[in-house]
Amino acid sequence: MAVVVNLDAERAGREPDALERLAALVDADMARVNQIILKQMQSPVALIPELAGHIIAAGGKRLRPILTLAAARMCGYRGEHHQTLAACVEFIHTATLLHDDVVDDSALRRGQDSANVLWGNKPSVLVGDFLFSRAFQLMVMPGSLRVLEILSGASAVIAEGEVLQLITSNDTATTELAYLEVIKGKTAALFSAACEVGAVIAERPKTEQEALSSYGLNLGIAFQLIDDALDYSAKQEALGKTVGDDFREGKITLPVILAFLRGGAEERTFWQRVMEAQEQRPEDLQEAIGLMTRHGALKDTVARAAHYGAMAKDALGIFKDSPEKRALTEVVDFCIQRGH
């Protein structure tokens, strides 16, 4: 059975960070979301809750469902549908993680053995399909066609983003524009939908719905940019992740794109060997990090993230001051500061 981490608990010896403060504002709602998640992942087919429970128990800080809850509260919503939708968002996210680990042949997920390592690829894909199906059951419960349109649309865009990433993998000719299309699909689309539905169920004006969509989209882009920079940072180890996973898989992320474009012919030959031909030697990862550092690729990736983060914060400008608005603003800086 999945055990859900209490995000409100302060870690010994320090003040809560911005995400923990945001989570604390929706703590009661999140407790209900966790109950919904545990109930909805049950099945008479024993393997389904066993495998689903493994990845859900290992699952991070629940940022996406927290965004749904906080956005709804900021918009003055006082019902319960936001809890159902937050669980739906988490199921969509978890399903994509199961599928991603199979596609990427990942051995670890947040420092633990991935589901595909423990149970195999076929069960991981099928349980991911089950969670997607559960997500669709949850997204229709509020009875809003607009909510259904937003979340089902995001699910389709996520799949498109993953396919686009597969197409651009190992291709050093990938442009920054093409890379941005990938991360808008695979990451930012769900951030955007998670936030927008909070305004929709609160029946707020279209301008506020669009503002929250923009906030989520830009936060999601910034979040993924920082993740891609962190893959080449020693900070990964502190997060329970291995350094250089993207490198070993030949993923073309912004740090690679910038280093490739800024390097000379010899350096480009290196990138083509390690990323396109996938002929990697033990020392190549450190060589890659060195080239990225020399050409400012990691620093500029973080700077790009800060740019999108600023747009995310600007999108909240039309909302009146509230604890939720302040916390949503602060969490943007929290996501970006992971890269420093």
C-alpha positions, 0 to 999 in steps of 0.5 A: 500500500502506498504511503503518502509523505506529509508535506506539512512536516517541517524538517528538523533544523530549518524553516519550511521551503516555499513548496512546503509553505504552499503545501501547508495552505492546502494540507486538509485538501491534500489529505483528501486527495491522498485518500482518493488516490489510494481508493482509485488505484485499487483493483481486484487485479492484485498486480495493479495496486501493488505496482501503482502503489510502488511508484505513487509511494515513491512520488516526489512532492506532489507539486502538480496536484498542489497547484490545482488545489492552491489555484482553486483556493486562490480563485475562491472555490469552496467545493470539493471538486478540486480534490478530485481533479488534483487526484486526476492530475496526479494519476496522469503524471504517474502514468506518464512516469511509468511509460517514460521509464519503459521508454527510457529503460530507466533503472531508478525512479527517485533513488528506488528501483523503477517499476519496470525493473521490478515487474518488467516493461509490459506490466508497467505499460499496462498499469500506466494505461490503467492509471490514465483510465482512472484519470479520465474517470475522475476528470468527468466527475465535476460534470464540466465539459471545459474541465474535460476538454482541458485535461484530456487535451493535456493528456494528448499533448503530453503524448505528442511531447514524448513522441517528439522527444523520441524523434529528436533524441540523438539528433544534435541538429535539434534546435532550441525551438524544437526542444521547447516544443518537447518540454511544453508538451511533456512537462508544461502542458500538465502544469498549465492544465493543473492550474487552469482547471482550478479557475474553471471549477471556481467559475472565474472569468476567462481572463483568470482562467487564461492567466492561470494557464499561462502561469502553469505553462511558464512554470512548467517550462522553467521547471523542466529547464532546471531539471535538464540542467540538474542532470549534469549537476552534482546536486542530482545525487542529493535528490536521489538521482544519478548524474548524466541519465539524459547524457547516457540516453542521448537526450538532446536538452538545452545544455547540449544544444547550447554547448554544441552550437558554441563549440568548434568542429572538434567539439561538435564531433565529440557531441555527434559521437556520444549523442548520435552514435552513442559511442560513450566512454567512461570519461565522456560525461565529465568531458561533456560537463566541462564543455557545457561549463566552458561555454556557459550552457548550464548557466544560460539554461538556468537564466532561461528558466528564470525568464520563464519564471518571471513570466509565470509570476507576472501572470498572477498579477491580475489576482488579488493578494492572498496567502495562496497567491504569495505562495504560488509566486514564491514556489516559482523562485523555489523551482528555479533556485534548485539550479543554483 
